[in-house]
């Protein structure tokens, strides 16, 4: 992994050209990976801090144990203080007794660590740049041709690009067809362009963007914009139907909801 450059060093970031693969296995041109996003220095310490914070935020933090004050049981002294030959005891709820309280046990807590947005963005740029420098960032026009989802066809395209054990596939948020085609593949992790993060990039061997997802990422989350409109042919999101008897995951529109209530 290439580490960050020293202060005052010349910025040598440059755009990268990546071929665009089609479902037919051909190359339909190339796209540009902006140097500011895919050729940035990778700060290992920053990557570590951001990943640790992300994993910490994912912890539920609901672990809990009862102290001697919280467990149920009598508060009476189990036997007299002296004359029994046994160690003196004051309560059956003490930690040394079965069914007693837990001393210094885990309590519910929030593991979240505050991480500035600029740090998260810089870490993501560094992670993507590290993958791009090794030639592990790919772009496809689509995984499936037509309107019907097909895992077999999608896997054929994916295998022609990479046979890695962990592949991160980045789709745009409306790409239901490709999402349905790849959602059951064990070695593939699907993610929307707007949800792309440092951890998922680092734990994956290869990163594959669709053209629309790359456009959405570059013009949207990566630069603070709203994202570009997708020009690819997508399933009918108005009727919520996809060929092949596959239920749609698209949200209901306001118009449809209003008509149903009426």
VENKAQUI-V400508 format. One record per residue. RES is the residue in one small letter. PHI is phi in whole degrees, 0 to 359 (* if undefined). PSI is psi in degrees with one decimal (NA if undefined). OMEGA is omega in radians with two decimals (999 if undefined). Layout:
BEGIN
RES;PHI;PSI;OMEGA + RES;PHI;PSI;OMEGA
END
This chain:
BEGIN
x;*;132.1;3.12 + x;281;126.3;-3.10 + x;272;172.4;-3.09 + x;293;150.5;3.13 + x;277;158.8;-3.13 + x;287;161.6;-3.11 + x;297;137.5;3.11 + x;87;-4.7;-3.14 + x;288;151.8;-3.12 + x;289;133.4;3.13 + x;282;115.2;-3.08 + x;250;26.6;-3.13 + x;294;138.9;3.14 + x;219;150.3;3.11 + x;292;152.1;3.13 + x;240;144.0;3.09 + x;257;129.2;-3.14 + x;233;134.2;3.12 + x;292;146.7;3.09 + x;257;120.0;-3.14 + x;267;147.0;3.14 + x;253;165.6;3.08 + x;300;-22.2;3.13 + x;278;-2.3;3.13 + x;87;10.8;-3.12 + x;257;171.9;3.10 + x;256;125.1;-3.09 + x;252;30.9;-3.14 + x;118;-157.8;-3.12 + x;215;160.7;3.08 + x;234;160.2;-3.12 + x;260;128.5;3.00 + x;264;111.0;-3.08 + x;304;135.1;-3.12 + x;298;-32.3;-3.12 + x;292;-19.5;3.13 + x;253;-31.7;-3.02 + x;241;11.5;3.05 + x;216;39.7;-3.14 + x;265;154.4;3.10 + x;293;145.0;3.14 + x;258;114.6;3.10 + x;269;108.1;-3.04 + x;299;-41.1;3.14 + x;297;-40.3;3.12 + x;293;-43.1;3.11 + x;301;-43.3;3.14 + x;297;-44.8;-3.11 + x;297;-43.0;-3.11 + x;291;-41.2;-3.14 + x;294;-43.5;3.11 + x;299;-42.0;3.13 + x;295;-39.0;-3.14 + x;293;-42.7;3.12 + x;291;-35.0;3.11 + x;294;-39.4;-3.14 + x;293;-23.6;-3.14 + x;280;-10.9;-3.14 + x;287;138.3;-3.08 + x;286;-36.8;3.07 + x;69;25.2;-3.12 + x;260;9.7;3.12 + x;299;140.0;-3.06 + x;205;145.6;3.02 + x;225;158.7;3.14 + x;262;136.7;3.06 + x;277;178.2;3.14 + x;295;-20.3;3.12 + x;278;-17.0;-3.04 + x;256;-23.1;-3.12 + x;287;153.9;3.13 + x;277;151.5;-3.14 + x;149;167.2;-3.12 + x;290;152.4;3.08 + x;259;4.1;-3.09 + x;284;151.6;3.06 + x;291;128.4;-3.02 + x;297;-35.8;3.08 + x;202;170.3;-3.02 + x;297;161.4;-3.03 + x;292;-42.7;-3.00 + x;233;158.4;3.00 + x;96;-3.2;-3.12 + x;263;-16.5;-3.08 + x;83;-3.6;3.14 + x;261;166.3;3.08 + x;293;143.1;-3.12 + x;292;139.7;3.13 + x;225;144.6;-3.13 + x;248;-16.8;-3.09 + x;200;144.7;3.07 + x;280;-6.0;3.13 + x;267;5.8;3.12 + x;293;152.9;-3.08 + x;302;-26.8;-3.09 + x;284;-11.1;3.14 + x;264;147.2;3.03 + x;298;130.6;-3.10 + x;85;1.8;3.12 + x;279;-179.8;-3.13 + x;287;168.6;3.11 + x;256;128.2;3.12 + x;268;131.5;3.10 + x;58;33.9;3.13 + x;280;168.8;3.14 + x;293;142.5;3.10 + x;235;155.6;3.13 + x;304;136.2;3.14 + x;205;162.5;3.13 + x;258;119.8;-3.10 + x;269;0.0;-3.04 + x;300;136.4;3.07 + x;245;130.3;-3.12 + x;286;123.8;3.13 + x;233;119.3;3.14 + x;302;147.8;-3.12 + x;300;-35.8;-3.12 + x;294;-33.3;3.10 + x;291;-41.9;3.12 + x;297;-43.3;-3.13 + x;295;-41.9;3.14 + x;294;-38.9;3.12 + x;294;-40.8;3.13 + x;295;-41.7;3.09 + x;299;-41.5;3.13 + x;295;-40.9;-3.14 + x;294;-45.3;3.12 + x;295;-38.1;-3.14 + x;294;-38.2;3.11 + x;297;-41.3;3.10 + x;291;-40.3;-3.10 + x;293;-38.2;3.14 + x;296;-28.4;3.11 + x;269;6.1;3.14 + x;72;29.2;-3.09 + x;251;21.4;3.01 + x;244;123.2;-3.07 + x;235;160.2;3.13 + x;226;135.2;3.07 + x;235;152.2;3.07 + x;287;-38.3;3.08 + x;188;164.6;3.09 + x;263;-22.2;-3.06 + x;226;136.7;3.04 + x;267;152.4;3.12 + x;86;-161.0;-3.07 + x;248;-6.6;-3.10 + x;259;132.2;3.11 + x;292;146.0;3.14 + x;209;111.2;3.11 + x;293;-37.5;-3.13 + x;298;-45.8;-3.14 + x;293;-39.9;-3.14 + x;294;-40.2;3.12 + x;294;-33.9;3.12 + x;297;-42.7;3.11 + x;293;-43.6;-3.11 + x;296;-41.4;-3.14 + x;294;-27.8;3.11 + x;286;-16.7;3.14 + x;262;-47.0;-3.06 + x;206;143.4;3.05 + x;246;20.2;-3.12 + x;297;156.5;-3.10 + x;285;-26.5;-3.14 + x;229;113.2;-3.11 + x;239;129.1;3.08 + x;262;117.3;3.14 + x;253;122.1;-3.09 + x;257;120.6;-3.13 + x;241;157.2;3.02 + x;281;161.3;-2.95 + x;293;-17.8;-3.13 + x;259;3.2;-3.05 + x;277;71.8;-3.09 + x;292;-37.0;-3.07 + x;300;-51.8;-3.14 + x;290;-32.7;3.14 + x;297;-47.3;-3.13 + x;294;-33.3;-3.10 + x;290;-29.8;-3.03 + x;248;-1.1;-2.98 + x;292;-20.7;-3.11 + x;258;6.6;-3.14 + x;276;121.4;-2.99 + x;296;-38.6;-3.06 + x;275;0.8;-3.11 + x;252;132.0;3.02 + x;248;119.5;-3.12 + x;267;142.5;3.13 + x;207;145.9;3.08 + x;283;152.5;-3.11 + x;301;-36.9;-3.13 + x;287;-13.3;-3.13 + x;254;5.7;-3.12 + x;300;133.5;-3.06 + x;217;165.8;-3.05 + x;298;-44.8;-3.07 + x;299;-48.9;-3.10 + x;296;-33.1;3.11 + x;291;-43.8;-3.06 + x;289;-32.8;-3.12 + x;276;-4.4;3.13 + x;258;145.2;3.12 + x;280;-34.5;-3.12 + x;225;151.3;3.09 + x;237;125.0;-3.12 + x;239;121.3;3.08 + x;258;146.8;2.82 + x;275;160.3;-3.11 + x;301;-43.7;-3.12 + x;293;-35.8;3.12 + x;292;-40.6;3.11 + x;297;-42.1;3.12 + x;296;-41.8;3.13 + x;295;-38.9;-3.13 + x;291;-45.5;-3.08 + x;293;-41.5;-3.10 + x;271;-14.2;-3.09 + x;254;-101.5;-3.06 + x;304;-34.7;-3.07 + x;290;-28.7;-3.10 + x;241;1.9;3.10 + x;86;10.8;3.13 + x;271;-174.8;-3.12 + x;269;-7.5;3.14 + x;96;147.4;-3.12 + x;273;151.4;3.12 + x;289;140.9;-3.12 + x;283;134.0;3.14 + x;259;-3.9;-3.12 + x;284;156.1;3.09 + x;285;123.3;-3.07 + x;241;163.9;3.07 + x;300;159.6;-3.11 + x;289;103.2;-3.10 + x;277;-12.6;3.13 + x;283;-38.3;-3.14 + x;266;-7.3;3.13 + x;60;36.0;-3.11 + x;236;141.8;3.07 + x;230;137.7;3.12 + x;300;145.6;3.12 + x;99;15.9;3.12 + x;58;38.6;3.12 + x;255;123.4;-3.14 + x;294;141.9;-3.14 + x;280;150.8;3.07 + x;255;8.1;-3.12 + x;287;142.7;3.14 + x;288;153.2;3.12 + x;290;144.3;3.13 + x;277;161.3;-3.12 + x;296;-37.4;-3.11 + x;297;-45.8;-3.12 + x;296;-40.7;-3.13 + x;297;-40.9;3.14 + x;295;-42.0;-3.13 + x;295;-38.6;-3.14 + x;295;-39.2;3.14 + x;293;-34.7;-3.14 + x;291;NA;999
END
